[in-house]
């Protein structure tokens, strides 16, 4: 996987930028602050499986996903990958190392072709908009700590089916669209090996469990998108 530091491409047109909408629940910042933070930012493009930054890298900026999908990962000494989160359009990544000045603690990799805005002058912006910006950033960081605590607890205490169910429910919370009758489509094409990496299990195990749920009509996969056919029953898998 290559690093992202290549010759930056042309920035998107103003018309396309106006059409782009970033849900606040993904970015964690009010739209006004997010747009001002990344106004005039450099645009970075990544191809599928290209690395944005690795664990241990020095912090050179934070990023907002404009298009595509990123995964945030940690890799064990054995080489096993654990996916901590997926980030789609509107999400901000890489802000923690900018705040504390320490090396990156995780890696960020493009799942498919992606475009990101890069912001280096983070501290200047924070000082200008303190305390509103700092309060919003604090809420974003708190939310991510809670999500990682939840994932750690799942790995430690939940059975395999519960861990797979929680991974699907988390994806639905971030990328889900209610299409009626309680059905929720995850509007990102997520591979089974990535769901397995979220749950901390082998791909074969995740495949076996998901195939069983498909036969039981808990989950379907129309056009490559996972659909939660029965959210309540999936939530029940976590409790058992």
N, C-alpha and C positions, 0 to 999 in steps of 0.2 A: 504494500500500500504506500502510495507516495504522499509527500507532504503537500500542504496547500500553497506554499509560497511560490507561486508562479506569476507570470506577468498578468496583472489584473485585467479582466475584460472590460468592455464598455459598460457603463452604468445603464440601467433600464431607462426607458423614456419616461418623461413626466406623466404621460397619459397612463402607462402601465402601472406606475407607482401610485397614482391616484386610485386606480381600481383595486389595488391590493389592500386587503383588510386583515388586520391582525387581532384575533379575539383576545380580549383582556385576560381571560382565564388562562391562556397559554403564556402570554408575555409576563404576567404578574405585575406589569406597570400600567398606569393610565395611558391611554393612547397618545395624549398630548406629550407626555414626558418621553415615551418610547420614540415617538416620531422626531422629537427635538434632539434626543440623545444621538440618534443615528442619521440626522440630517447631514447630507454631504459626505456620508461615510464611504469608504472604499468598498467596492463590491468584490467578493471572493467567490469563485465558482469551484465546486468540487465534483469530481466524477464518482461513480459508485465505488464504494470501499476505500475512497481516499481519506486520509487522516487530516483532520483539522488541527488537532494538537494531541500530544501523547502525555500520559502521566509522567511527571518529572520534568517536563518542559517549563521554562520560565514563562511568566505571564506577560504577553505582549498586547493584550487587548481583550475585549469582550465582543460578542457577536449576536446578531439577530438573524434568525432563519427567515429568509424571504421566500424561498421556494424549496421543495424537496423534503427530505427527512434525515435527521441525524440520530445516532444512538450514542449514549454515554456509557462507557464500559470500564470495567476493571479486569485485569488478567492475572490469574494466580500463577505461582511459580511453575505449576504443572502445564501451563499454557491454556487452561480452561478459561473461557470468556464468560463474564457475568455482565449482563445488560442491566444497568441501573434505571435507565429512562430512555424514552424516545422523545424527540423534540421536532415538531412540525412548524409550519409558517407562523411567525409571530413570537415564537419562543426565544428567550435570551439565554445564551450559554457562555460559560467562561468567566462569569462575573466574580466568583469566589476568590480566585487567585489574584484578581486585580485588587480586591479589597484588602486581603491580608499580606500580599506581596510574596507569598510562598509559592513554590513550584506547583504545577498542576497536579491534582490528586487523582484525576481520572483522565481517560482518553475520550475524544469525540471523533466519530467516524461517520462519513456519509453512507446511508443505506442505499441511496440512489443519487443520481445527479442532483446537486443542490446549489443554491445561491445564498450567500450570507452577507450582511453588512458588517463591516469591521470598525470598531471604535477603540481608539487608543487613549484619547484624552479623557479618561473616565473620571479622574479625581477633580479636574477642573469643572466638569459638568456637575458633579456631586456638590461641590462647594457653592456653585452658583444657585442651585435649586434646593439647598438644605433649608428646612427639614423635610419638605414634601417628598423629594426624591428618596431620601434616606429611609423614610417611613415605608414607602412602597417597596423599596429594595429589601427592607427587613421582613416584610410580609412574604415576599417571594422566597427568600432564603429559609424562612420558617416553614413554609409549605414544603420545600424540597427536603428539609431535614425530617419532617413528619413522614413524607413518602418513603424515604430511605429507611427510617425506623420501622415502618410498616413492612417493607420488603424483607428486612433483616429478621423481623419477628416471624414472618411467613416461612422463611427458610429454616428457622430454628424450631418452630412449633407445629406448622401445618403439615398434613399428609400431602402426598404428591398431587392428588386431585385438587385439593384446596389451593395449592400453589399455582397450578395451571389456571384454575378458575380465577384467582386473584389477578393474575397477569392479564387475562382477557378483560376482566372488569376494569382494571386500571387503564387499559388501552381504550376501552369504550368511554371511560370518563373523560379522557383527553381528546379523542378523535371520533366519538360516537355521534351518530345521527339517528334520531327516532324516526322510523319510517312507517309507524302506525302499528296498532295492535300489540304494543309493547316490544316490538322488534327493534333492535339497535344495530345498525351497520357501522363497523369500524372503518372510517374513510381513509385508511392507509393500508397498503398491501404489506402485511407483515408475514414473514416466513415462519414456518413451524420451528426451525432451528433457533430463531430469535425469541420465540415464545418460551422455548425450552431454556434458553440462556437467561431470560427474565426470571424463570421459576427455579433456576439452579438445578436442572436435571438434564438427562440425556435426550437427544432429539427423538430417539426411538420411543422413549417413554411418553413424551409429549404427543407424538403421533398416535400412539395406541389409545391414549386417553381421549384425545380430540376426536378420533374416528368413532370411538364408542359414543361420545356425546352427539356426533352427527347422526348416528343410527337412532339415537333416542330423541332426536329433534330438539336438543338443547342448543345446538350450534349448527350453523350452515356456512357455506363458503361460496356464495354466488359471485361469479366473475372475479374470483381471486380475493374478494373482501370477506373477512369474517363477519358473521351476523349472529348476534346473541338472540336466539329465538325465545329463550325463557330465562330472563335475568334472575328471577326469584330462585329457580332451581340451581342456577350456578352459584348464587350467594349461599344456598344451602350446602353446597359442596365445601365451602370454607368452614362452616360450623361443624361439620362432621369429622 
